[in-house]
């Protein structure tokens, strides 16, 4: 069994990228005065009717927007925060009418569930967890995983929600002896969970038993990797990582995403593909999202770049608009749209 | 491209690692 070694994704020049592959279909202006931090799309049900809604997060305000005709949006709920600012939205797959948010300054201090009272339609927020939280991820099957505490008392906890969004049960996973940076689901394997660690390891848990199955060391060339997508095929584990610390290498350009393959039985692994910036583009990974076989990233240059992970190269580059750098980008979970946000609260919705 | 040996592969790696971890 041998596998192709790291191949550098093609590096087309900017001019050869198809700018028409992104079509602006709607714009959403958040009038809140504070800095815009995140966006997400989710299903929300009102009066027995489920709609694909958009959630926007500013530092102290999270809003839910429902679609009107002709790609206009109406704000229907707003949750306010007074003491701790919002850091990120944490979507929980398979849950309707509930979204989680992580709050904190530099590190996450709280995770809260945002929902609405079924009696009077008023906005409600429930504190799910507080403390020194290092990483959080919403999982399929209405679950939320988080790691908290310091190295000697690190806790990895899975919370399962009931259909109505209320927290139902809690379970703990065996902690690795190193700080967890990010979590990642393994597509199609509901009982498997991955974590990346500060020591450049990828760990695997069995979520049913809580067992820590394996710790796999990956190439030290890229530190602080974020796990965006993982799937198992033919006994091998394929993982898409992003690298915010990757340095530009003359021959390769700037690697933003990487596909690695791991044999979980032996922990041996190798890079399969590096997804680099096209020639003429500079910058490192700032923030990004992967859905199906498409990866999108905001670069430190303020530009958004998109890769087709199967084709192996960058397919679109979206420069800053109105002289405003992009600050975050998400694939919509409800359709094939790209949600791109700027710090001033403007959200642009593109069809890709 | 050159090959890289990742060692013996098992299609049931998740079940096997779970059994090993239970021992």
Interface residues (C-beta under 8 A of the other chain):
Chain A: X1 X2 X3 X4 X5 X7 X189 X191 X192 X204 X206 X209 X211 X212 X213 X214 X232 X234 X235 X236 X237 X261 X262 X263 X264 X265 X266 X268 X269 X270
Chain B: X1 X2 X3 X4 X5 X6 X7 X8 X9 X10 X11 X12 X13 X14 X16 X17 X18 X20 X21 X22
